[in-house]
Amino acid sequence: MDWGLGHATRCIPIINALMQSGHRVVLASDGRSFLLLQQEFPHLTVEELSHYDIHYDSGNMVMNMARQLPKITYCTFADHFKVRKIVKEYDIDMIISDNRFGCFHFGKPSYFITHQLNLDIPNPIARFLGNAANRFWIARYQECWIPDFKHRPNISGKLSHPSPLKKVKYIGALSRMKKMEISKKYDCCIILSGPEPQRTYLEEKLIEQAKKIKGNIILIKGKTEKNEIIESDNLTIYSYMNSEELNKTICASEFVVSRSGYSTLMDLSVLGTKALLIPTPGQTEQEYLARHFHEQEIFMMQQQHEIDLEKARDEIKNFKGMHIEHPDNSLALFFENPIQ
């Protein structure tokens, strides 16, 4: 799913584990996620799927999604017919879909990845309808894989605990990151992603504040279609970094500033890095996760309209970061034998 880069980045360890186990992998996505996968795996075939182009124009999630429901429905069915062609063209044996409802095939084992089984929507009617639709589409798949841990400590909280579905498997956190012992070079690492126009609004606010405070700050825009580096007195801006570069940069930073996207939280749980989380306005999942970890004094939270980088730099020491033990080879063992 191209809904921010997180859905693509969290599939990187799955892709690597499949290849290590001898499977032939064909990739498919759209937008910036499509470009990211091309750059991370230049030797693999990447097919282009329908373009959702999700926008969060307001702070009301129900209205945001209601306006785009016809487009989402069209893309879901377009994905399904495209997957049927891909299966036939490449003789596919198994399909793994990260949050794209239509990417299943009735004649092939199909698996769905999501951490949202219990949608957090304030309006009770919208919550009931949203969860009903969500679970209807997930039921088209042979099994649902949850990128989290079944028991505490976990990352998704009430979003996938308890599970309302029977055919689920908790597969542990999915992260392309590895903890590195690197001397600190940056006071702050800002990582941008997510739907427009909110991504650009956040970028403008953070650049404005970063230029006014002391310290060495690096900002990664998450624009996979560009390859630019802009340097000023205390601020270095990259349009994009690959996995290895980003891994080193985060480990060389005192703390991270980012959206509270689930894939980012999985990365932070592996690295143990402190973070300021800024949820996307109107994205209730991110708002819940940011608030959930702020209340536990794990990650600091600020709303987009009240961002204060200087305050965050002073108060981040009061937050401990997330520390969860991750098995190194769990995915490799999971894919060691063909999945039946």
C-alpha positions in Angstrom: 0.0 0.0 0.0 1.3 3.5 -0.9 -0.1 5.3 2.1 3.1 6.7 3.3 6.3 4.7 2.9 5.8 2.5 6.0 3.8 -0.2 4.3 6.7 -0.7 1.8 9.5 -0.4 4.3 8.1 -3.0 6.6 7.9 -5.5 3.7 11.6 -5.2 3.1 12.5 -7.8 5.8 9.8 -10.1 4.5 11.2 -9.8 0.9 14.7 -10.5 2.2 13.6 -13.5 4.2 11.8 -15.0 1.2 14.8 -14.6 -1.1 17.1 -16.1 1.6 14.8 -19.1 1.7 15.1 -19.6 -2.0 11.8 -18.1 -3.2 11.4 -16.1 -6.4 9.8 -12.7 -5.5 7.8 -10.4 -7.7 6.9 -7.0 -6.2 3.9 -4.7 -6.8 3.0 -1.3 -5.6 2.4 2.3 -6.7 3.5 5.9 -6.1 6.5 6.5 -3.8 6.3 3.0 -2.5 6.7 1.7 -6.0 9.9 3.9 -6.4 11.2 2.8 -3.0 10.9 -0.9 -3.9 12.7 -0.3 -7.2 15.6 1.4 -5.5 15.9 -1.1 -2.7 15.6 -4.1 -5.0 16.8 -3.1 -8.5 17.2 -6.8 -9.5 13.6 -7.7 -8.9 10.5 -7.1 -11.1 8.2 -4.4 -9.7 4.7 -4.3 -11.2 2.7 -1.0 -10.9 -0.8 -1.2 -9.2 -3.6 1.3 -9.2 -2.9 4.6 -7.5 -4.9 5.3 -4.4 -3.4 8.8 -4.0 -5.0 9.2 -0.5 -5.2 12.8 0.8 -5.9 14.0 4.3 -7.2 17.5 3.7 -8.9 18.0 7.1 -8.7 16.8 10.7 -11.9 14.7 10.2 -11.0 11.2 9.3 -14.6 10.1 8.5 -15.1 13.0 6.0 -11.6 12.4 4.5 -12.3 8.7 3.8 -16.0 9.3 2.8 -15.0 11.7 0.1 -12.4 9.2 -1.3 -14.5 6.0 -0.9 -15.4 5.7 -4.6 -11.7 5.9 -5.5 -10.7 3.4 -2.9 -13.4 1.0 -4.0 -12.3 1.3 -7.7 -8.7 0.7 -6.8 -9.6 -2.4 -4.7 -11.3 -4.1 -7.6 -8.6 -2.8 -10.1 -5.9 -4.4 -7.8 -7.8 -7.7 -7.8 -7.9 -7.9 -11.6 -4.3 -6.8 -11.9 -3.2 -9.5 -9.4 -5.0 -12.2 -11.5 -2.9 -11.1 -14.5 0.3 -11.1 -12.5 -0.4 -14.6 -11.1 -0.8 -15.9 -14.6 2.1 -14.1 -16.2 4.7 -15.1 -13.5 3.2 -18.4 -12.4 2.8 -17.1 -8.8 2.3 -19.7 -6.0 1.6 -17.4 -3.1 0.5 -13.8 -2.6 1.3 -11.5 0.4 -0.6 -8.3 0.5 0.3 -5.4 2.9 -3.0 -3.6 3.4 -4.2 -3.8 -0.2 -7.7 -5.4 0.1 -8.0 -6.5 -3.5 -4.6 -8.3 -3.8 -5.9 -11.8 -3.3 -6.5 -14.8 -5.7 -9.2 -17.4 -5.1 -6.9 -20.1 -6.5 -3.7 -19.3 -4.7 -2.8 -19.0 -1.0 -3.2 -15.3 -0.1 -2.0 -13.6 3.1 -2.9 -10.2 4.4 -0.6 -8.0 6.6 -2.2 -5.4 8.9 -1.9 -4.2 12.5 -5.4 -2.7 12.4 -8.1 -5.2 13.2 -10.0 -2.9 15.6 -10.3 0.5 13.8 -10.1 3.4 16.2 -12.8 5.7 14.8 -14.6 8.2 17.2 -18.0 8.0 15.5 -19.7 4.7 16.7 -21.7 4.2 13.5 -18.6 4.9 11.3 -16.5 2.6 13.6 -19.0 -0.2 13.2 -19.3 0.1 9.4 -15.5 0.6 9.0 -14.7 -2.5 11.1 -17.3 -4.6 9.2 -15.8 -3.6 5.8 -12.3 -4.1 7.1 -13.0 -7.6 8.4 -15.0 -8.6 5.3 -12.1 -7.9 3.0 -9.5 -9.6 5.3 -11.8 -12.7 5.3 -11.0 -13.1 1.6 -7.5 -14.1 2.6 -6.3 -17.5 3.9 -4.7 -15.9 7.0 -4.1 -12.5 8.5 -0.5 -11.7 9.6 -0.1 -9.1 12.4 3.3 -7.5 12.6 3.4 -7.4 16.3 3.7 -9.6 19.4 0.7 -11.5 20.8 1.5 -10.7 24.4 2.8 -7.7 26.2 4.9 -5.7 25.6 3.5 -5.1 22.2 3.3 -2.1 19.8 -0.2 -1.9 18.4 -2.1 -2.0 21.7 -5.9 -2.2 21.2 -5.6 -1.9 17.4 -4.9 -5.7 17.2 -5.4 -6.9 20.8 -7.6 -8.8 21.2 -8.0 -10.1 17.7 -11.6 -10.3 16.5 -10.6 -12.8 13.8 -9.7 -16.5 14.1 -7.3 -17.0 11.3 -4.5 -14.7 12.5 -0.8 -15.1 13.2 1.3 -12.7 15.2 4.6 -12.6 13.3 6.6 -10.1 15.4 7.7 -6.6 14.5 8.8 -6.0 10.9 11.8 -3.6 10.7 14.6 -3.0 8.2 16.6 -1.4 11.0 19.5 -2.8 13.1 20.9 -1.3 16.3 24.4 0.1 15.7 26.8 1.6 18.2 27.7 4.9 16.4 28.9 8.1 18.0 26.3 10.8 17.9 26.5 13.3 15.0 23.1 14.9 15.0 21.0 16.4 17.8 17.8 15.6 15.9 16.8 13.5 12.9 13.5 14.5 11.2 11.8 11.8 9.1 8.9 12.8 6.9 6.3 10.5 5.3 2.6 10.1 4.9 -0.3 11.4 2.8 -0.4 14.9 1.3 -1.0 17.7 1.9 -0.2 17.0 5.6 3.3 15.8 4.8 4.2 19.1 3.2 2.5 21.2 5.9 4.7 19.4 8.5 7.8 19.8 6.4 7.4 23.5 6.2 6.7 23.9 9.9 9.7 21.8 11.0 12.2 23.5 8.6 11.1 26.9 9.9 11.7 25.9 13.5 14.9 23.8 12.8 16.6 26.9 11.3 16.0 28.9 14.5 17.4 26.5 17.2 20.9 25.5 18.0 22.2 22.0 17.1 23.0 19.9 14.2 19.8 18.7 12.5 19.1 16.4 9.6 15.8 16.1 7.7 14.8 13.4 5.3 11.8 14.3 3.2 10.8 10.8 2.1 10.5 11.9 -1.6 11.7 8.8 -3.5 11.3 10.6 -6.8 14.2 13.0 -6.1 17.8 12.8 -5.1 18.8 16.1 -3.6 20.9 17.3 -0.6 20.6 20.9 0.7 22.9 22.2 3.4 22.6 25.3 5.5 24.2 26.4 8.8 22.7 23.8 11.1 20.3 21.9 8.8 21.0 19.3 6.2 18.0 18.2 4.1 17.9 14.9 2.1 15.1 14.2 -0.3 15.5 10.5 0.4 17.8 7.9 2.0 17.9 4.2 1.4 17.6 1.7 4.3 21.3 1.5 5.2 21.8 5.3 5.1 18.7 5.9 7.2 19.7 3.2 9.7 23.1 4.9 10.3 21.6 8.3 10.5 19.0 7.4 13.2 21.6 5.6 15.2 23.8 8.7 15.0 21.0 11.0 16.3 20.0 11.9 19.8 16.3 11.7 19.0 14.0 11.3 16.1 11.0 13.5 15.0 8.5 11.7 12.9 4.9 10.8 12.3 3.5 8.1 14.7 3.1 5.7 11.8 3.2 2.0 12.8 6.2 1.1 10.7 8.2 3.9 12.2 7.2 2.7 15.7 8.5 -0.8 14.8 11.8 0.7 13.7 12.1 2.7 16.9 11.4 -0.4 19.0 14.3 -2.1 17.4 16.7 0.8 17.7 15.6 2.0 21.2 15.8 5.6 20.0 13.9 8.4 21.8 11.4 10.2 19.6 9.0 13.0 19.3 5.8 11.8 17.5 3.5 14.1 15.5 0.4 12.3 14.4 -1.2 13.1 11.0 -4.3 15.2 11.7 -7.4 13.2 11.1 -5.5 9.8 11.1 -7.0 8.3 14.3 -4.7 5.3 14.3 -1.6 7.6 14.6 -3.3 9.8 17.2 -4.1 6.8 19.3 -0.6 5.3 19.1 1.1 8.7 19.8 -1.1 9.3 22.8 -0.7 5.7 24.0 3.1 5.9 24.2 3.1 9.4 25.5 1.0 8.4 28.5 3.5 5.6 29.2 6.4 8.1 28.9 7.9 6.1 26.1 7.7 8.6 23.3 6.9 12.3 23.4 3.9 13.6 21.5 3.0 17.0 20.0 0.1 17.9 17.8 1.0 19.3 14.4 -0.5 22.7 15.3 1.6 23.0 18.5 5.0 21.8 17.3 7.8 23.2 19.4 11.2 21.6 18.5 13.1 23.5 21.2 10.7 22.3 23.9 11.0 18.8 22.6 14.8 18.9 22.7 14.6 20.0 26.4 12.0 17.5 27.5 12.8 14.4 25.5 15.1 13.3 28.3 12.0 12.5 30.3 10.9 9.8 27.9 12.6 6.4 27.9 12.0 5.1 24.4 10.8 1.6 23.5 12.9 -1.4 24.3 11.6 -4.8 23.0 13.7 -7.8 22.3 13.5 -8.9 18.7 14.6 -12.4 17.5 17.1 -12.1 14.7 16.1 -15.0 12.5 12.3 -15.4 13.2 11.3 -14.4 9.6 13.9 -16.6 8.0 12.7 -19.6 10.0 9.1 -18.7 9.1 9.8 -18.8 5.4 12.3 -21.6 5.4 9.8 -24.1 4.0 7.1 -23.4 1.3 3.9 -22.1 2.9 1.0 -24.4 2.3 
